[in-house]
Amino acid sequence: MDLTPLSPRLLQRYEVTLLAAAYWPAEEIDNAVNVAQLESGWHTDSRNTNGEDSRGLWQINVQAHPQYLRFNLFDPQINAWCAYQVWKASKSWRPWLNAATKLGIL
């Protein structure tokens, strides 16, 4: 499976809001959008390989969440769904500790 970014883009706030609204409850949409902004700057091709392997808008860490390795996390829709699954399983924004701390949402 090719996991390279699909047409890398810088998304606009309304696009990320639509992605977040597809999954998160209404009261968490702004938090989801803001976390993505701090994590990736809304760049769909964002990747952090500095001591980890985090990919896409919500920077899904595939070392911490290897079940998502089979997905193309550079696809914004897939990344949003996977991020929501991580959020739902943790019942918090703790998997995005640095962003959540800066936003005061822990």
C-alpha positions, 0 to 999 in steps of 0.5 A: 500500500502506498502511504505517501501523501495525496496532493499535499494541501494546506486546508482552511479552517472551514475544511478542518471544521467540516472534517471534525464535525463529521465525527466529534460531538458538537461541543468538541469540534472547536477543540478538534480543529484547534488541536489539528492546527497546533499538530500539523498547521492544517497541512495534510502531508505533515509528518513528524519522525523526530523520535516518533512517526506521527502523520497527517492533520491530527498527527496520528502516532503510528508507534503508539497506535499501530492499528492505523498503519494500514490507512493512508493517514495523509488523507484528511478524511481518514486522518479525521476518522482515526483521530476521532477513534483515538480520542474516543478510546482515550475519552480525552485529548491526552493523546495530543498532550502538548497541544491539549496543554497549550489549549487548556483542554485537559 
